[in-house]
């Protein structure tokens, strides 16, 4: 139980394009989902908290116009990296909350050329 | 105040040995302490979690020990196996902000046969 999926797992795009990443809770409903970014050999950095039916809450320093988050249903949250640049290349991981636990997706590796 | 300090940064253990990872915190409002296991290129997976009213929790070969007065908790992996080689993160959250997981910096464990 408590499975979270992400799609795509890998994406390569040209600088200036937008990329959408989907996060789904497969066997439970999640009113709250989270988006993290992880640099190589580092810990997870929370980018934003996504609440179903309301606006996302962004962490300090994260541009909300750059990283658009939509939590359209109790099982789906999306992260759109707008006008991606090479510095946005990273490993993006979502999680969904169930009780006090957060269950993580497998991550999406983004490479911007 | 919000930090969770994790040590060691890396750990090498012989197969069959005990792996021990330690974490310390300052915020006495923290009341939930999960551990995550992350393999390269994958999202973190919840291993085991503990609350401060319990001094020890065991699940299979994984045991969390909790010392409330010292504000420390540790993960013990008994009979360590090469398949346990991964990065381990401790984390903490408080009842006042259950959404926010504060992660440790991670410990890279290598188990050699």
Contacts between the chains, C-beta under 8 A, distances in Angstrom:
chain1	res1	chain2	res2	distance
A	2	B	46	7.9
A	4	B	43	7.7
A	6	B	43	7.5
A	32	B	99	6.1
A	34	B	99	7.5
A	41	B	106	7.9
A	41	B	108	7.7
A	42	B	105	7.8
A	42	B	106	7.5
A	43	B	89	6.4
A	43	B	103	4.8
A	43	B	104	6.9
A	43	B	105	5.2
A	43	B	106	5.3
A	44	B	44	7.1
A	44	B	89	7.3
A	44	B	103	5.4
A	46	B	100	7.2
A	46	B	101	7.6
A	49	B	99	5.5
A	49	B	100	8.0
A	91	B	41	7.9
A	93	B	43	4.9
A	93	B	44	7.4
A	95	B	43	7.8
A	97	B	98	7.9
A	97	B	99	7.0
A	100	B	32	5.0
A	100	B	49	7.5
A	100	B	93	6.9
A	100	B	98	6.0
A	101	B	34	6.7
A	101	B	46	5.8
A	101	B	49	6.7
A	102	B	34	7.8
A	102	B	46	7.5
A	102	B	101	5.8
A	103	B	46	6.3
A	104	B	36	7.5
A	104	B	43	3.8
A	104	B	44	4.8
A	104	B	45	6.9
A	104	B	46	7.8
A	105	B	43	5.1
A	106	B	42	5.6
A	106	B	43	4.8
A	107	B	41	7.1
A	107	B	42	6.4
A	107	B	43	4.6
A	109	B	41	7.3
